[in-house]
């Protein structure tokens, strides 16, 4: 009995329900691509939009947690639930009241994340040199470390472009990947 290769392209495309919906995936890919290109062209506006979205999510989530906490007054850790909800509302409110300072703070946190993540990837890659393709993780770690340091060294001015640029890159690649997937599904009839 022949064994199937689980990583073959045909197995992947048949496992993903793209075929009959390839037009939808194509349209969605074009939308993501346009959003990504817009963020790349207007990184400040995109960064501000991300900051405001996080602020709104914190406020809404915090209010939800407070409502849940007051509905369950007899539950253990009731006071901690109230404190957690109040902190989320406070943090979201501060981001809404001071969006530019919020962008600067989020940028600094993002920089620290890239530096820490880059260092971890480098260490993991060096510990796994026996495996094929370990160097891709090393390159990813070096790139993450470089991006984090670049953002940190330019801070707070980097707050103007960093979040929007990174969101734009992610959206652009997401759109390109969805377009490629949809066109592949159309050609293969999957």
Protein Blocks (a to p, Z undefined) as FASTA:
>chain_A
ZZddfkbmklmmmmpckklmmmmmmmmmmmmmmmmmmmmmmmmlmmmmmmmmmmmmmmmm
mmmmmmmmmmmmmbghklmmmmmmmmmmmmmmmmmmmmmlmmmmmmmmmmmmmmmmmmmm
mmmmmmmmmpghklmmmmmmmmmmmmmmmmmmmpcklmmmmmmmmmmmmmmmmmmmmmmm
mmmmmmnoZZ
